Structure formats: C-alpha cells, structure tokens
Amino acid sequence: MPQRTVRFRIRPDGRVEEQVEGVSGDACLQLTDRLEAALGTVEQRQPTAEAFNTPQVLTQSQSQSVEPS
C-alpha cells in the first residue's frame, strides 16, 4: 500500500493549510472530512493532479480446465 501523508501549515493569522499526498480521487475528501469539520469552515480547495487519478483496483483471475473422463 502506498504511503499516505497529510501535512498541515498553521499561518500566523490562524488559517490552516492542509496538503494530502498519496491519495487518489475522492478518497482524499473521505480521509480529511472529519479533520476539516473539527478545524472549522473550509474556505478553499485546490485539487492536485493526484486528485484526478482514478484509484487502481487490483484483480486476480484464475482459470481451471476440467479434462473429460
């Protein structure tokens, strides 16, 4: 699993900036939703290129052949 990082910068005027790395798509909003609610009103969101990536789903298939008797 790739590393996920959430960085915060607290400005002198009290504003908090949040940067998320290693999370694709809507998972970023799900990850930070409760944190943002606890911090207060979100004034601005600026998605990174990573936010537009679709999460990769790994699938595995297995085939089996049956020989007639």
mmCIF file as Biopython writes it, N, C-alpha, C and O atoms, coordinates in Angstrom:
data_model
#
loop_
_atom_site.group_PDB
_atom_site.id
_atom_site.type_symbol
_atom_site.label_atom_id
_atom_site.label_alt_id
_atom_site.label_comp_id
_atom_site.label_asym_id
_atom_site.label_entity_id
_atom_site.label_seq_id
_atom_site.pdbx_PDB_ins_code
_atom_site.Cartn_x
_atom_site.Cartn_y
_atom_site.Cartn_z
_atom_site.occupancy
_atom_site.B_iso_or_equiv
_atom_site.auth_seq_id
_atom_site.auth_asym_id
_atom_site.pdbx_PDB_model_num
ATOM 1   N N  . MET A ? 1  ? 0.844   -1.169  0.000   1.0 0.0 1  A 1 
ATOM 2   C CA . MET A ? 1  ? 0.000   0.000   0.000   1.0 0.0 1  A 1 
ATOM 3   C C  . MET A ? 1  ? 0.893   1.237   0.000   1.0 0.0 1  A 1 
ATOM 4   O O  . MET A ? 1  ? 1.841   1.313   0.782   1.0 0.0 1  A 1 
ATOM 5   N N  . PRO A ? 2  ? 0.600   2.212   -0.872  1.0 0.0 2  A 1 
ATOM 6   C CA . PRO A ? 2  ? 1.425   3.415   -0.911  1.0 0.0 2  A 1 
ATOM 7   C C  . PRO A ? 2  ? 1.255   4.246   0.359   1.0 0.0 2  A 1 
ATOM 8   O O  . PRO A ? 2  ? 0.231   4.177   1.039   1.0 0.0 2  A 1 
ATOM 9   N N  . GLN A ? 3  ? 2.265   5.012   0.649   1.0 0.0 3  A 1 
ATOM 10  C CA . GLN A ? 3  ? 2.232   5.857   1.845   1.0 0.0 3  A 1 
ATOM 11  C C  . GLN A ? 3  ? 1.293   7.037   1.616   1.0 0.0 3  A 1 
ATOM 12  O O  . GLN A ? 3  ? 1.325   7.673   0.563   1.0 0.0 3  A 1 
ATOM 13  N N  . ARG A ? 4  ? 0.458   7.321   2.614   1.0 0.0 4  A 1 
ATOM 14  C CA . ARG A ? 4  ? -0.430  8.477   2.570   1.0 0.0 4  A 1 
ATOM 15  C C  . ARG A ? 4  ? 0.063   9.482   3.600   1.0 0.0 4  A 1 
ATOM 16  O O  . ARG A ? 4  ? 0.384   9.110   4.729   1.0 0.0 4  A 1 
ATOM 17  N N  . THR A ? 5  ? 0.126   10.746  3.219   1.0 0.0 5  A 1 
ATOM 18  C CA . THR A ? 5  ? 0.649   11.789  4.093   1.0 0.0 5  A 1 
ATOM 19  C C  . THR A ? 5  ? -0.321  12.964  4.099   1.0 0.0 5  A 1 
ATOM 20  O O  . THR A ? 5  ? -0.807  13.387  3.051   1.0 0.0 5  A 1 
ATOM 21  N N  . VAL A ? 6  ? -0.596  13.487  5.293   1.0 0.0 6  A 1 
ATOM 22  C CA . VAL A ? 6  ? -1.392  14.706  5.438   1.0 0.0 6  A 1 
ATOM 23  C C  . VAL A ? 6  ? -0.504  15.716  6.151   1.0 0.0 6  A 1 
ATOM 24  O O  . VAL A ? 6  ? -0.046  15.470  7.267   1.0 0.0 6  A 1 
ATOM 25  N N  . ARG A ? 7  ? -0.264  16.850  5.507   1.0 0.0 7  A 1 
ATOM 26  C CA . ARG A ? 7  ? 0.580   17.900  6.079   1.0 0.0 7  A 1 
ATOM 27  C C  . ARG A ? 7  ? -0.289  19.119  6.403   1.0 0.0 7  A 1 
ATOM 28  O O  . ARG A ? 7  ? -1.195  19.472  5.648   1.0 0.0 7  A 1 
ATOM 29  N N  . PHE A ? 8  ? 0.008   19.753  7.539   1.0 0.0 8  A 1 
ATOM 30  C CA . PHE A ? 8  ? -0.709  20.959  7.942   1.0 0.0 8  A 1 
ATOM 31  C C  . PHE A ? 8  ? 0.289   22.098  8.109   1.0 0.0 8  A 1 
ATOM 32  O O  . PHE A ? 8  ? 1.399   21.903  8.603   1.0 0.0 8  A 1 
ATOM 33  N N  . ARG A ? 9  ? -0.124  23.277  7.694   1.0 0.0 9  A 1 
ATOM 34  C CA . ARG A ? 9  ? 0.652   24.503  7.918   1.0 0.0 9  A 1 
ATOM 35  C C  . ARG A ? 9  ? -0.302  25.477  8.619   1.0 0.0 9  A 1 
ATOM 36  O O  . ARG A ? 9  ? -1.377  25.792  8.108   1.0 0.0 9  A 1 
ATOM 37  N N  . ILE A ? 10 ? 0.112   25.941  9.791   1.0 0.0 10 A 1 
ATOM 38  C CA . ILE A ? 10 ? -0.696  26.904  10.534  1.0 0.0 10 A 1 
ATOM 39  C C  . ILE A ? 10 ? -0.082  28.285  10.317  1.0 0.0 10 A 1 
ATOM 40  O O  . ILE A ? 10 ? 1.052   28.545  10.720  1.0 0.0 10 A 1 
ATOM 41  N N  . ARG A ? 11 ? -0.839  29.154  9.685   1.0 0.0 11 A 1 
ATOM 42  C CA . ARG A ? 11 ? -0.386  30.507  9.363   1.0 0.0 11 A 1 
ATOM 43  C C  . ARG A ? 11 ? -0.456  31.399  10.602  1.0 0.0 11 A 1 
ATOM 44  O O  . ARG A ? 11 ? -1.207  31.104  11.531  1.0 0.0 11 A 1 
ATOM 45  N N  . PRO A ? 12 ? 0.325   32.496  10.627  1.0 0.0 12 A 1 
ATOM 46  C CA . PRO A ? 12 ? 0.298   33.423  11.771  1.0 0.0 12 A 1 
ATOM 47  C C  . PRO A ? 12 ? -1.095  34.004  12.046  1.0 0.0 12 A 1 
ATOM 48  O O  . PRO A ? 12 ? -1.413  34.349  13.184  1.0 0.0 12 A 1 
ATOM 49  N N  . ASP A ? 13 ? -1.929  34.111  10.990  1.0 0.0 13 A 1 
ATOM 50  C CA . ASP A ? 13 ? -3.276  34.653  11.190  1.0 0.0 13 A 1 
ATOM 51  C C  . ASP A ? 13 ? -4.285  33.584  11.625  1.0 0.0 13 A 1 
ATOM 52  O O  . ASP A ? 13 ? -5.473  33.876  11.761  1.0 0.0 13 A 1 
ATOM 53  N N  . GLY A ? 14 ? -3.822  32.350  11.844  1.0 0.0 14 A 1 
ATOM 54  C CA . GLY A ? 14 ? -4.686  31.279  12.337  1.0 0.0 14 A 1 
ATOM 55  C C  . GLY A ? 14 ? -5.243  30.368  11.258  1.0 0.0 14 A 1 
ATOM 56  O O  . GLY A ? 14 ? -5.829  29.332  11.574  1.0 0.0 14 A 1 
ATOM 57  N N  . ARG A ? 15 ? -5.076  30.725  10.005  1.0 0.0 15 A 1 
ATOM 58  C CA . ARG A ? 15 ? -5.543  29.846  8.925   1.0 0.0 15 A 1 
ATOM 59  C C  . ARG A ? 15 ? -4.716  28.577  8.903   1.0 0.0 15 A 1 
ATOM 60  O O  . ARG A ? 15 ? -3.520  28.591  9.196   1.0 0.0 15 A 1 
ATOM 61  N N  . VAL A ? 16 ? -5.365  27.482  8.552   1.0 0.0 16 A 1 
ATOM 62  C CA . VAL A ? 16 ? -4.696  26.182  8.468   1.0 0.0 16 A 1 
ATOM 63  C C  . VAL A ? 16 ? -4.734  25.719  7.021   1.0 0.0 16 A 1 
ATOM 64  O O  . VAL A ? 16 ? -5.799  25.679  6.405   1.0 0.0 16 A 1 
ATOM 65  N N  . GLU A ? 17 ? -3.577  25.371  6.481   1.0 0.0 17 A 1 
ATOM 66  C CA . GLU A ? 17 ? -3.489  24.805  5.139   1.0 0.0 17 A 1 
ATOM 67  C C  . GLU A ? 17 ? -3.191  23.317  5.276   1.0 0.0 17 A 1 
ATOM 68  O O  . GLU A ? 17 ? -2.377  22.896  6.097   1.0 0.0 17 A 1 
ATOM 69  N N  . GLU A ? 18 ? -3.866  22.547  4.458   1.0 0.0 18 A 1 
ATOM 70  C CA . GLU A ? 18 ? -3.753  21.092  4.521   1.0 0.0 18 A 1 
ATOM 71  C C  . GLU A ? 18 ? -3.322  20.595  3.146   1.0 0.0 18 A 1 
ATOM 72  O O  . GLU A ? 18 ? -3.858  21.038  2.130   1.0 0.0 18 A 1 
ATOM 73  N N  . GLN A ? 19 ? -2.370  19.689  3.107   1.0 0.0 19 A 1 
ATOM 74  C CA . GLN A ? 19 ? -1.917  19.092  1.857   1.0 0.0 19 A 1 
ATOM 75  C C  . GLN A ? 19 ? -1.901  17.584  2.023   1.0 0.0 19 A 1 
ATOM 76  O O  . GLN A ? 19 ? -1.327  17.060  2.977   1.0 0.0 19 A 1 
ATOM 77  N N  . VAL A ? 20 ? -2.534  16.890  1.087   1.0 0.0 20 A 1 
ATOM 78  C CA . VAL A ? 20 ? -2.634  15.427  1.146   1.0 0.0 20 A 1 
ATOM 79  C C  . VAL A ? 20 ? -1.827  14.837  -0.002  1.0 0.0 20 A 1 
ATOM 80  O O  . VAL A ? 20 ? -1.928  15.295  -1.140  1.0 0.0 20 A 1 
ATOM 81  N N  . GLU A ? 21 ? -1.030  13.825  0.299   1.0 0.0 21 A 1 
ATOM 82  C CA . GLU A ? 21 ? -0.220  13.142  -0.709  1.0 0.0 21 A 1 
ATOM 83  C C  . GLU A ? 21 ? -0.472  11.640  -0.636  1.0 0.0 21 A 1 
ATOM 84  O O  . GLU A ? 21 ? -0.678  11.086  0.443   1.0 0.0 21 A 1 
ATOM 85  N N  . GLY A ? 22 ? -0.451  11.002  -1.777  1.0 0.0 22 A 1 
ATOM 86  C CA . GLY A ? 22 ? -0.572  9.543   -1.828  1.0 0.0 22 A 1 
ATOM 87  C C  . GLY A ? 22 ? -1.994  9.037   -1.822  1.0 0.0 22 A 1 
ATOM 88  O O  . GLY A ? 22 ? -2.230  7.856   -1.567  1.0 0.0 22 A 1 
ATOM 89  N N  . VAL A ? 23 ? -2.958  9.920   -2.102  1.0 0.0 23 A 1 
ATOM 90  C CA . VAL A ? 23 ? -4.370  9.522   -2.119  1.0 0.0 23 A 1 
ATOM 91  C C  . VAL A ? 23 ? -4.966  9.979   -3.439  1.0 0.0 23 A 1 
ATOM 92  O O  . VAL A ? 23 ? -4.778  11.128  -3.837  1.0 0.0 23 A 1 
ATOM 93  N N  . SER A ? 24 ? -5.686  9.091   -4.127  1.0 0.0 24 A 1 
ATOM 94  C CA . SER A ? 24 ? -6.265  9.415   -5.422  1.0 0.0 24 A 1 
ATOM 95  C C  . SER A ? 24 ? -7.771  9.589   -5.333  1.0 0.0 24 A 1 
ATOM 96  O O  . SER A ? 24 ? -8.433  8.978   -4.494  1.0 0.0 24 A 1 
ATOM 97  N N  . GLY A ? 25 ? -8.297  10.427  -6.205  1.0 0.0 25 A 1 
ATOM 98  C CA . GLY A ? 25 ? -9.738  10.581  -6.342  1.0 0.0 25 A 1 
ATOM 99  C C  . GLY A ? 25 ? -10.425 11.122  -5.106  1.0 0.0 25 A 1 
ATOM 100 O O  . GLY A ? 25 ? -9.856  11.914  -4.355  1.0 0.0 25 A 1 
ATOM 101 N N  . ASP A ? 26 ? -11.659 10.683  -4.906  1.0 0.0 26 A 1 
ATOM 102 C CA . ASP A ? 26 ? -12.487 11.146  -3.789  1.0 0.0 26 A 1 
ATOM 103 C C  . ASP A ? 26 ? -12.019 10.625  -2.432  1.0 0.0 26 A 1 
ATOM 104 O O  . ASP A ? 26 ? -12.506 11.084  -1.399  1.0 0.0 26 A 1 
ATOM 105 N N  . ALA A ? 27 ? -11.103 9.697   -2.416  1.0 0.0 27 A 1 
ATOM 106 C CA . ALA A ? 27 ? -10.595 9.160   -1.148  1.0 0.0 27 A 1 
ATOM 107 C C  . ALA A ? 27 ? -9.939  10.256  -0.318  1.0 0.0 27 A 1 
ATOM 108 O O  . ALA A ? 27 ? -9.902  10.165  0.909   1.0 0.0 27 A 1 
ATOM 109 N N  . CYS A ? 28 ? -9.422  11.286  -0.972  1.0 0.0 28 A 1 
ATOM 110 C CA . CYS A ? 28 ? -8.805  12.410  -0.274  1.0 0.0 28 A 1 
ATOM 111 C C  . CYS A ? 28 ? -9.842  13.115  0.601   1.0 0.0 28 A 1 
ATOM 112 O O  . CYS A ? 28 ? -9.584  13.400  1.770   1.0 0.0 28 A 1 
ATOM 113 N N  . LEU A ? 29 ? -11.010 13.393  0.030   1.0 0.0 29 A 1 
ATOM 114 C CA . LEU A ? 29 ? -12.065 14.057  0.792   1.0 0.0 29 A 1 
ATOM 115 C C  . LEU A ? 29 ? -12.558 13.180  1.938   1.0 0.0 29 A 1 
ATOM 116 O O  . LEU A ? 29 ? -12.837 13.681  3.027   1.0 0.0 29 A 1 
ATOM 117 N N  . GLN A ? 30 ? -12.663 11.894  1.702   1.0 0.0 30 A 1 
ATOM 118 C CA . GLN A ? 30 ? -13.090 10.971  2.754   1.0 0.0 30 A 1 
ATOM 119 C C  . GLN A ? 30 ? -12.075 10.926  3.885   1.0 0.0 30 A 1 
ATOM 120 O O  . GLN A ? 30 ? -12.445 10.834  5.055   1.0 0.0 30 A 1 
ATOM 121 N N  . LEU A ? 31 ? -10.796 10.991  3.535   1.0 0.0 31 A 1 
ATOM 122 C CA . LEU A ? 31 ? -9.731  10.933  4.528   1.0 0.0 31 A 1 
ATOM 123 C C  . LEU A ? 31 ? -9.730  12.176  5.418   1.0 0.0 31 A 1 
ATOM 124 O O  . LEU A ? 31 ? -9.490  12.076  6.622   1.0 0.0 31 A 1 
ATOM 125 N N  . THR A ? 32 ? -9.993  13.331  4.840   1.0 0.0 32 A 1 
ATOM 126 C CA . THR A ? 32 ? -9.850  14.595  5.575   1.0 0.0 32 A 1 
ATOM 127 C C  . THR A ? 32 ? -11.163 15.179  6.074   1.0 0.0 32 A 1 
ATOM 128 O O  . THR A ? 32 ? -11.152 16.212  6.744   1.0 0.0 32 A 1 
ATOM 129 N N  . ASP A ? 33 ? -12.267 14.565  5.775   1.0 0.0 33 A 1 
ATOM 130 C CA . ASP A ? 33 ? -13.583 15.106  6.108   1.0 0.0 33 A 1 
ATOM 131 C C  . ASP A ? 33 ? -13.734 15.429  7.598   1.0 0.0 33 A 1 
ATOM 132 O O  . ASP A ? 33 ? -14.120 16.543  7.950   1.0 0.0 33 A 1 
ATOM 133 N N  . ARG A ? 34 ? -13.441 14.485  8.456   1.0 0.0 34 A 1 
ATOM 134 C CA . ARG A ? 34 ? -13.602 14.708  9.909   1.0 0.0 34 A 1 
ATOM 135 C C  . ARG A ? 34 ? -12.605 15.734  10.434  1.0 0.0 34 A 1 
ATOM 136 O O  . ARG A ? 34 ? -12.939 16.524  11.318  1.0 0.0 34 A 1 
ATOM 137 N N  . LEU A ? 35 ? -11.381 15.733  9.898   1.0 0.0 35 A 1 
ATOM 138 C CA . LEU A ? 35 ? -10.383 16.719  10.319  1.0 0.0 35 A 1 
ATOM 139 C C  . LEU A ? 35 ? -10.844 18.134  9.974   1.0 0.0 35 A 1 
ATOM 140 O O  . LEU A ? 35 ? -10.744 19.046  10.795  1.0 0.0 35 A 1 
ATOM 141 N N  . GLU A ? 36 ? -11.347 18.305  8.761   1.0 0.0 36 A 1 
ATOM 142 C CA . GLU A ? 36 ? -11.803 19.617  8.332   1.0 0.0 36 A 1 
ATOM 143 C C  . GLU A ? 36 ? -13.008 20.084  9.145   1.0 0.0 36 A 1 
ATOM 144 O O  . GLU A ? 36 ? -13.120 21.268  9.462   1.0 0.0 36 A 1 
ATOM 145 N N  . ALA A ? 37 ? -13.897 19.172  9.481   1.0 0.0 37 A 1 
ATOM 146 C CA . ALA A ? 37 ? -15.059 19.532  10.295  1.0 0.0 37 A 1 
ATOM 147 C C  . ALA A ? 37 ? -14.616 20.017  11.676  1.0 0.0 37 A 1 
ATOM 148 O O  . ALA A ? 37 ? -15.206 20.944  12.231  1.0 0.0 37 A 1 
ATOM 149 N N  . ALA A ? 38 ? -13.585 19.394  12.222  1.0 0.0 38 A 1 
ATOM 150 C CA . ALA A ? 38 ? -13.096 19.797  13.542  1.0 0.0 38 A 1 
ATOM 151 C C  . ALA A ? 38 ? -12.343 21.130  13.490  1.0 0.0 38 A 1 
ATOM 152 O O  . ALA A ? 38 ? -12.344 21.881  14.466  1.0 0.0 38 A 1 
ATOM 153 N N  . LEU A ? 39 ? -11.705 21.423  12.362  1.0 0.0 39 A 1 
ATOM 154 C CA . LEU A ? 39 ? -10.936 22.660  12.243  1.0 0.0 39 A 1 
ATOM 155 C C  . LEU A ? 39 ? -11.823 23.875  11.972  1.0 0.0 39 A 1 
ATOM 156 O O  . LEU A ? 39 ? -11.472 24.989  12.362  1.0 0.0 39 A 1 
ATOM 157 N N  . GLY A ? 40 ? -12.941 23.685  11.326  1.0 0.0 40 A 1 
ATOM 158 C CA . GLY A ? 40 ? -13.828 24.819  11.037  1.0 0.0 40 A 1 
ATOM 159 C C  . GLY A ? 40 ? -14.218 24.872  9.575   1.0 0.0 40 A 1 
ATOM 160 O O  . GLY A ? 40 ? -14.242 23.846  8.895   1.0 0.0 40 A 1 
ATOM 161 N N  . THR A ? 41 ? -14.519 26.053  9.092   1.0 0.0 41 A 1 
ATOM 162 C CA . THR A ? 41 ? -15.003 26.256  7.737   1.0 0.0 41 A 1 
ATOM 163 C C  . THR A ? 41 ? -13.875 26.132  6.715   1.0 0.0 41 A 1 
ATOM 164 O O  . THR A ? 41 ? -12.799 26.707  6.883   1.0 0.0 41 A 1 
ATOM 165 N N  . VAL A ? 42 ? -14.138 25.376  5.660   1.0 0.0 42 A 1 
ATOM 166 C CA . VAL A ? 42 ? -13.187 25.254  4.561   1.0 0.0 42 A 1 
ATOM 167 C C  . VAL A ? 42 ? -13.438 26.425  3.615   1.0 0.0 42 A 1 
ATOM 168 O O  . VAL A ? 42 ? -14.526 26.554  3.055   1.0 0.0 42 A 1 
ATOM 169 N N  . GLU A ? 43 ? -12.439 27.269  3.440   1.0 0.0 43 A 1 
ATOM 170 C CA . GLU A ? 43 ? -12.591 28.439  2.582   1.0 0.0 43 A 1 
ATOM 171 C C  . GLU A ? 43 ? -12.273 28.138  1.127   1.0 0.0 43 A 1 
ATOM 172 O O  . GLU A ? 43 ? -12.864 28.732  0.225   1.0 0.0 43 A 1 
ATOM 173 N N  . GLN A ? 44 ? -11.344 27.220  0.892   1.0 0.0 44 A 1 
ATOM 174 C CA . GLN A ? 44 ? -10.901 26.963  -0.471  1.0 0.0 44 A 1 
ATOM 175 C C  . GLN A ? 44 ? -10.331 25.561  -0.568  1.0 0.0 44 A 1 
ATOM 176 O O  . GLN A ? 44 ? -9.675  25.080  0.356   1.0 0.0 44 A 1 
ATOM 177 N N  . ARG A ? 45 ? -10.585 24.906  -1.697  1.0 0.0 45 A 1 
ATOM 178 C CA . ARG A ? 45 ? -9.963  23.618  -2.015  1.0 0.0 45 A 1 
ATOM 179 C C  . ARG A ? 45 ? -9.258  23.767  -3.338  1.0 0.0 45 A 1 
ATOM 180 O O  . ARG A ? 45 ? -9.803  24.340  -4.282  1.0 0.0 45 A 1 
ATOM 181 N N  . GLN A ? 46 ? -8.061  23.261  -3.409  1.0 0.0 46 A 1 
ATOM 182 C CA . GLN A ? 46 ? -7.286  23.311  -4.644  1.0 0.0 46 A 1 
ATOM 183 C C  . GLN A ? 46 ? -6.759  21.906  -4.920  1.0 0.0 46 A 1 
ATOM 184 O O  . GLN A ? 46 ? -5.730  21.511  -4.370  1.0 0.0 46 A 1 
ATOM 185 N N  . PRO A ? 47 ? -7.453  21.151  -5.764  1.0 0.0 47 A 1 
ATOM 186 C CA . PRO A ? 47 ? -7.020  19.777  -6.021  1.0 0.0 47 A 1 
ATOM 187 C C  . PRO A ? 47 ? -5.687  19.728  -6.761  1.0 0.0 47 A 1 
ATOM 188 O O  . PRO A ? 47 ? -5.396  20.576  -7.604  1.0 0.0 47 A 1 
ATOM 189 N N  . THR A ? 48 ? -4.896  18.733  -6.432  1.0 0.0 48 A 1 
ATOM 190 C CA . THR A ? 48 ? -3.634  18.493  -7.124  1.0 0.0 48 A 1 
ATOM 191 C C  . THR A ? 48 ? -3.896  17.529  -8.282  1.0 0.0 48 A 1 
ATOM 192 O O  . THR A ? 48 ? -5.000  17.002  -8.418  1.0 0.0 48 A 1 
ATOM 193 N N  . ALA A ? 49 ? -2.907  17.307  -9.092  1.0 0.0 49 A 1 
ATOM 194 C CA . ALA A ? 49 ? -3.042  16.365  -10.205 1.0 0.0 49 A 1 
ATOM 195 C C  . ALA A ? 49 ? -3.384  14.969  -9.693  1.0 0.0 49 A 1 
ATOM 196 O O  . ALA A ? 49 ? -4.099  14.212  -10.349 1.0 0.0 49 A 1 
ATOM 197 N N  . GLU A ? 50 ? -2.863  14.641  -8.515  1.0 0.0 50 A 1 
ATOM 198 C CA . GLU A ? 50 ? -3.111  13.330  -7.918  1.0 0.0 50 A 1 
ATOM 199 C C  . GLU A ? 50 ? -4.600  13.117  -7.612  1.0 0.0 50 A 1 
ATOM 200 O O  . GLU A ? 50 ? -5.083  11.985  -7.625  1.0 0.0 50 A 1 
ATOM 201 N N  . ALA A ? 51 ? -5.314  14.196  -7.341  1.0 0.0 51 A 1 
ATOM 202 C CA . ALA A ? 51 ? -6.737  14.093  -7.025  1.0 0.0 51 A 1 
ATOM 203 C C  . ALA A ? 51 ? -7.553  13.614  -8.220  1.0 0.0 51 A 1 
ATOM 204 O O  . ALA A ? 51 ? -8.631  13.048  -8.042  1.0 0.0 51 A 1 
ATOM 205 N N  . PHE A ? 52 ? -7.057  13.832  -9.423  1.0 0.0 52 A 1 
ATOM 206 C CA . PHE A ? 52 ? -7.782  13.447  -10.628 1.0 0.0 52 A 1 
ATOM 207 C C  . PHE A ? 52 ? -7.460  12.035  -11.095 1.0 0.0 52 A 1 
ATOM 208 O O  . PHE A ? 52 ? -8.080  11.536  -12.034 1.0 0.0 52 A 1 
ATOM 209 N N  . ASN A ? 53 ? -6.500  11.391  -10.451 1.0 0.0 53 A 1 
ATOM 210 C CA . ASN A ? 53 ? -6.185  9.993   -10.780 1.0 0.0 53 A 1 
ATOM 211 C C  . ASN A ? 53 ? -7.301  9.107   -10.262 1.0 0.0 53 A 1 
ATOM 212 O O  . ASN A ? 53 ? -7.876  9.369   -9.205  1.0 0.0 53 A 1 
ATOM 213 N N  . THR A ? 54 ? -7.598  8.073   -11.000 1.0 0.0 54 A 1 
ATOM 214 C CA . THR A ? 54 ? -8.578  7.109   -10.515 1.0 0.0 54 A 1 
ATOM 215 C C  . THR A ? 54 ? -7.843  6.029   -9.725  1.0 0.0 54 A 1 
ATOM 216 O O  . THR A ? 54 ? -6.774  5.575   -10.134 1.0 0.0 54 A 1 
ATOM 217 N N  . PRO A ? 55 ? -8.416  5.622   -8.599  1.0 0.0 55 A 1 
ATOM 218 C CA . PRO A ? 55 ? -7.758  4.585   -7.801  1.0 0.0 55 A 1 
ATOM 219 C C  . PRO A ? 55 ? -7.614  3.292   -8.609  1.0 0.0 55 A 1 
ATOM 220 O O  . PRO A ? 55 ? -8.515  2.911   -9.356  1.0 0.0 55 A 1 
ATOM 221 N N  . GLN A ? 56 ? -6.494  2.642   -8.452  1.0 0.0 56 A 1 
ATOM 222 C CA . GLN A ? 56 ? -6.265  1.389   -9.157  1.0 0.0 56 A 1 
ATOM 223 C C  . GLN A ? 56 ? -6.836  0.244   -8.334  1.0 0.0 56 A 1 
ATOM 224 O O  . GLN A ? 56 ? -6.587  0.133   -7.134  1.0 0.0 56 A 1 
ATOM 225 N N  . VAL A ? 57 ? -7.599  -0.595  -8.999  1.0 0.0 57 A 1 
ATOM 226 C CA . VAL A ? 57 ? -8.171  -1.770  -8.355  1.0 0.0 57 A 1 
ATOM 227 C C  . VAL A ? 57 ? -7.441  -2.984  -8.908  1.0 0.0 57 A 1 
ATOM 228 O O  . VAL A ? 57 ? -7.402  -3.203  -10.119 1.0 0.0 57 A 1 
ATOM 229 N N  . LEU A ? 58 ? -6.873  -3.759  -8.021  1.0 0.0 58 A 1 
ATOM 230 C CA . LEU A ? 58 ? -6.154  -4.955  -8.446  1.0 0.0 58 A 1 
ATOM 231 C C  . LEU A ? 58 ? -7.122  -6.127  -8.467  1.0 0.0 58 A 1 
ATOM 232 O O  . LEU A ? 58 ? -7.832  -6.378  -7.493  1.0 0.0 58 A 1 
ATOM 233 N N  . THR A ? 59 ? -7.144  -6.826  -9.561  1.0 0.0 59 A 1 
ATOM 234 C CA . THR A ? 59 ? -7.995  -8.002  -9.664  1.0 0.0 59 A 1 
ATOM 235 C C  . THR A ? 59 ? -7.131  -9.200  -10.029 1.0 0.0 59 A 1 
ATOM 236 O O  . THR A ? 59 ? -6.079  -9.074  -10.655 1.0 0.0 59 A 1 
ATOM 237 N N  . GLN A ? 60 ? -7.603  -10.340 -9.624  1.0 0.0 60 A 1 
ATOM 238 C CA . GLN A ? 60 ? -6.883  -11.568 -9.920  1.0 0.0 60 A 1 
ATOM 239 C C  . GLN A ? 60 ? -7.896  -12.569 -10.439 1.0 0.0 60 A 1 
ATOM 240 O O  . GLN A ? 60 ? -8.947  -12.774 -9.830  1.0 0.0 60 A 1 
ATOM 241 N N  . SER A ? 61 ? -7.584  -13.185 -11.551 1.0 0.0 61 A 1 
ATOM 242 C CA . SER A ? 61 ? -8.483  -14.195 -12.094 1.0 0.0 61 A 1 
ATOM 243 C C  . SER A ? 61 ? -7.759  -15.534 -12.138 1.0 0.0 61 A 1 
ATOM 244 O O  . SER A ? 61 ? -6.536  -15.613 -12.255 1.0 0.0 61 A 1 
ATOM 245 N N  . GLN A ? 62 ? -8.552  -16.552 -12.043 1.0 0.0 62 A 1 
ATOM 246 C CA . GLN A ? 62 ? -7.987  -17.894 -12.035 1.0 0.0 62 A 1 
ATOM 247 C C  . GLN A ? 62 ? -8.850  -18.748 -12.948 1.0 0.0 62 A 1 
ATOM 248 O O  . GLN A ? 62 ? -10.076 -18.744 -12.837 1.0 0.0 62 A 1 
ATOM 249 N N  . SER A ? 63 ? -8.215  -19.472 -13.843 1.0 0.0 63 A 1 
ATOM 250 C CA . SER A ? 63 ? -8.975  -20.358 -14.723 1.0 0.0 63 A 1 
ATOM 251 C C  . SER A ? 63 ? -8.579  -21.810 -14.441 1.0 0.0 63 A 1 
ATOM 252 O O  . SER A ? 63 ? -7.456  -22.119 -14.043 1.0 0.0 63 A 1 
ATOM 253 N N  . GLN A ? 64 ? -9.536  -22.657 -14.663 1.0 0.0 64 A 1 
ATOM 254 C CA . GLN A ? 64 ? -9.316  -24.070 -14.388 1.0 0.0 64 A 1 
ATOM 255 C C  . GLN A ? 64 ? -9.909  -24.870 -15.533 1.0 0.0 64 A 1 
ATOM 256 O O  . GLN A ? 64 ? -11.022 -24.595 -15.980 1.0 0.0 64 A 1 
ATOM 257 N N  . SER A ? 65 ? -9.185  -25.831 -15.993 1.0 0.0 65 A 1 
ATOM 258 C CA . SER A ? 65 ? -9.741  -26.685 -17.055 1.0 0.0 65 A 1 
ATOM 259 C C  . SER A ? 65 ? -10.012 -28.063 -16.480 1.0 0.0 65 A 1 
ATOM 260 O O  . SER A ? 65 ? -9.258  -28.596 -15.665 1.0 0.0 65 A 1 
ATOM 261 N N  . VAL A ? 66 ? -11.094 -28.597 -16.933 1.0 0.0 66 A 1 
ATOM 262 C CA . VAL A ? 66 ? -11.508 -29.936 -16.494 1.0 0.0 66 A 1 
ATOM 263 C C  . VAL A ? 66 ? -11.405 -30.864 -17.702 1.0 0.0 66 A 1 
ATOM 264 O O  . VAL A ? 66 ? -11.986 -30.609 -18.757 1.0 0.0 66 A 1 
ATOM 265 N N  . GLU A ? 67 ? -10.656 -31.940 -17.518 1.0 0.0 67 A 1 
ATOM 266 C CA . GLU A ? 67 ? -10.492 -32.901 -18.607 1.0 0.0 67 A 1 
ATOM 267 C C  . GLU A ? 67 ? -11.606 -33.925 -18.541 1.0 0.0 67 A 1 
ATOM 268 O O  . GLU A ? 67 ? -11.943 -34.413 -17.462 1.0 0.0 67 A 1 
ATOM 269 N N  . PRO A ? 68 ? -12.184 -34.254 -19.693 1.0 0.0 68 A 1 
ATOM 270 C CA . PRO A ? 68 ? -13.251 -35.280 -19.685 1.0 0.0 68 A 1 
ATOM 271 C C  . PRO A ? 68 ? -12.700 -36.645 -19.299 1.0 0.0 68 A 1 
ATOM 272 O O  . PRO A ? 68 ? -11.564 -36.994 -19.618 1.0 0.0 68 A 1 
ATOM 273 N N  . SER A ? 69 ? -13.539 -37.405 -18.604 1.0 0.0 69 A 1 
ATOM 274 C CA . SER A ? 69 ? -13.105 -38.740 -18.187 1.0 0.0 69 A 1 
ATOM 275 C C  . SER A ? 69 ? -13.453 -39.804 -19.169 1.0 0.0 69 A 1 
ATOM 276 O O  . SER A ? 69 ? -13.147 -40.975 -18.944 1.0 0.0 69 A 1 
#
